[in-house]
Amino acid sequence: MNPLLHLGRTLDEVDPPRWPAPDADATRLVRTVHELRRAKLGDLRPGDLRVLVAQRVALHCTLPLAALLLLEEPLLDATFHPGDLLLTAAGAPDSAWALLPDLRTRLSAVIAALREADLAELPRGSTGELARFTGRCAPQD
């Protein structure tokens, strides 16, 4: 499924079944994820995508949307720090990326083109995670 064709629809619509309302004692994260499933795909912000990808929610829809943002701005600060969405996306399961070989190749090329100074600003261990994603050897953090 191409999520760009469904930007006016919600995850509950394109990734059935619809989720029931969260329990009254649900955590803030659980309530947030449930709310995001009811938002239109086109309305999801980078931070929303970071949460959804990190929680492995509808990766066939959320991961391509995140990747398209990252192709334009790989060190996008979605919530916590520059590169947080990139690190979350790179940490998605290989099985999810296997469905998106072109996007993975394009994102790997963008990562490979990052300057060492930019990589040095990422949290410790990040270069190893990005190297794993791209299939390259990691420099020491």
N, C-alpha and C positions, 0 to 999 in steps of 0.2 A: 504494500500500500504506500502511495506517495502522500505523506502528510501535508504537503503543500497544496494538494487538491482538496483538502478538508479543513482549511484554516477556520472556517465558519462553524465547525462542529466541535464537540467536546470529546475527551477521551472516553467518557461513558458511552458516547454514541459510536465511536470508531473502534473501540476495544471492549466489546461486550464480554461478560454481562455488566450491566450497570452495578456500581457498588452501592450497597445500602448505606444509610446514614451511619456515621461512627457511633459507637457506644457513648453514653453520657460521660463515662469516666476515661475516655480515650485521651491519649497524650496530645500535646499541641501538634507534634509532627504528624500523627495519624489524622487529626482533624484537618491540617493543612493539605495533606496529600488528597484526602477526600474532596476538599474544596477545589483543588487544582484539577481534579478529574472532571469537574463540572464547568470549568472555564473553557472558553473557545480556544482552540490551538493557536489561533492568530493573536490571542491576547496574552499568551504566556510570556513572561519576562525572563531574562537570563537566569535570575535567581530561582524562578519557578522551575525552569528546566533543570537547573543544578539539583534541586531537591528531588524531582521526579526521576532523573537519571540515577542519582545516588541511591534512591530507594528501589531502583530496577522496575519502575512502573511504565508499562507500555513502551518498552525500549524501541520497538519497531516504529513508533511515532515520535517519541521524545528525543531519541538519540540523533536522528537525522536533522531535526530542528536545531539542536544544540550544535551539531557539527557545522551546519551552514553558517551559524553565527561565528563560530571559531575560525572558519576559513577567512572571514573578513577581519576578525580581531582575536587572534589566538590567546592573548593575555588579558582578555576581558575580565573585569572584576565583577562577578555575578553577585556575590554576597560578602565574602570574607576577605579576599585579597586578589590581586591580579593573578590570573591563571587558574583560579579555583574551578571554573567550569571546564577548562581544558583538562585538568587533572581528574576531575570527576568523569568526564567522557572517556579519557584514556583508560580509566580503571573499570569501564564497563566490560562485561564478560565478552570473551572472544566470540562466543556463539552469537551475540547480538551484532558485533561488527562483521561477522561472516555474511550477514544479510546485506551489508553495505560496503562491498569491497571497493567501489569507486570512491566513496566518501572517505574510507579509511586511508586509501592511497593518497588522496589529495590532502587530507589532514596530516598524514605522516610527512609529506613534502613541506608543508607549512611549518611543522615542528622542527624539521631538519634545518630550515632556514632561519630559525630564531638565533639571535646573537647570544653569545656566552654571557654577556653582561645581563641580558634579560633573564636567562635561566638562573643566574646566580641570585636573583631576587626572589625566586620561588622557595617555598619551604624545603627544608632538608629532606632528601630522599626523592624529590620530585624528578630530578634528571633520570634517576633509575626507572621510575614509573614510565616516563616518556620514552626512554630507550626501549623498554620492554614493549611498549605499544608500537613503536616504529620498527622494532626488530634490529636495532643497532646496539652496539656496546655502549654502556654508560660511562661517562667520565665520573671520577670520584667526586661526591658531594663535599 
